[in-house]
Amino acid sequence: MSRKSKMIVAIVALVIVASGGYLLNEYWIKPASASAAISGPHPAAPDFALTDIFGKPLQLSQYRGKVVLLDFWATYCGPCREEIPGFVKLQQEYGNQGFQIIGISEDEGGEAPVRDFYHQEGLNYPVAVDTTGKIGELYGGIIGIPTNFLIGRNGRIYDKIPGAIDDSFWVPQIQTLLAASPNAAVKGFHPLQDSETPQVETLAEVNSTVPGLDVSKLSKAELARYKAMLVSEQCPCGCNVSVLQCRRMDPACSVSLKAAQKALKKLQSPKPTA
């Protein structure tokens, strides 16, 4: 999505929030090999590891046991900039209680402008730049910015908020999650809708030659056979292209994803013995 399109979406979301219509509801990247399956009303937050704007390693799983607010933003985004002072305030107030904000910038100009903004605005939490958009894809695709995910001590996503919102909105949610034990499920939060739930769990699925499917364990021969299977099958979603082409053209298509998953399962099924 272009910068202009993201800005339009962000502005529309901000207007909705302000009117009261929206209420509650280079990179080193490591797949989340130990994360829980993405399922249930509060899916597991996909792990990621990258380098922050000061060259330090930043991995989500290192904050397991803390309450994390994951902010997808950019310096060129007005609503994003408006949220920053509130985030700095939240980090100051709750940081020593086990709360951590992590900023994922989608700036296309690299780290330099983000570092400048970081110093100018006095940010007090780690920030990294997602220049390829892979982290955004890992979280189901970021349609507009800002988009924020609230993650509990148990590593599960308890809220997703598209658009800017006042920092006071987060206070009761942060306090509730901080009061919970690290491995306990927390009640009182609305289940995430299907459209809010990340569709993939690891970056191996995002980076795959068959988007959404982890083919890293297939041999070259198996991968060739698998792709041939997907090329020979027309996608039942109605796009009039093969399953493989649909996965590459539209990774968000759930129909081609299911077809590709079915084909992979068939490929990996044990051959019957004579």
C-alpha positions, 0 to 999 in steps of 0.5 A: 500500500502506498504512503498516501493510501495509508495516510488516508486510512489513518485519517479516516480511522482517526475521525471515527475515533474522535467522533466516538464511533470507534470504541473498544474493540541489514534485518535479522529475522527469526521464525517463532519456533516456540510460539503457541499456535494462533488460535482461540479468541486471543491468538499468540503474537508472532515472534520476530527478531530484528535490529533497532535503529541504534543497532541493538538486537530487538526480539519480541520473545525477550519481553515474554512475561511483560505487557507489550504495546506493539505500535506500527507507525511512521514519522510521516503519519500525522496521527502516529506522531500525535500518539507518541507523547502519550506512549512516552507517558505510558512507558514512564508510568508503567515501565517499571511495572512490567510494561513495554512499548515497541515501535515498528516504523514503516518509514520508507526512508530508512533509519536516519529520519526515524532516529532524528524523530526519536531524539527530537520527541524524546522516545523512551522505548525501542524502535525498529524500521520494517523497511520490507513490510515483513513484520507487518505481514506477519501480523496479518498485514497493516492496512493503515497506520497507526495500528497497535497490538496489545499483548499480555504477559502470556504472549497473546494478543488482547486488543488490536486498534487501527487508528490513533487513540488517546493514551487514556484508552490503554490505561485500564487494559494495561493495568488489567494485564499487568495484574495477571500472572505471566501464564494465565489467560485474562478475561474481560477482553473482547475476542479478536475477529477473524479479520483482526487475527494474524493468518501466519505464525512464522516469517518462514511462511511470510518469506516462502516462495508459496506465501503463507506456507512453510516449505523450508523443510521440503527438499528441492525435488519435493518443492518442485513437485509441490509447486507443480501441484499448485500450478496444475490446480485452478484456484477455487476462489474465482480468480481464474488463475492457478493456486500458486499464482493466486498465493503470490498475487493475493497472500490474503486469499483464504481460499487459495491458502486452504487449497495450498495447505491441502496440497502440502498435506497430500504431498507429505502424507505417507505413501501406502505400502504394497 
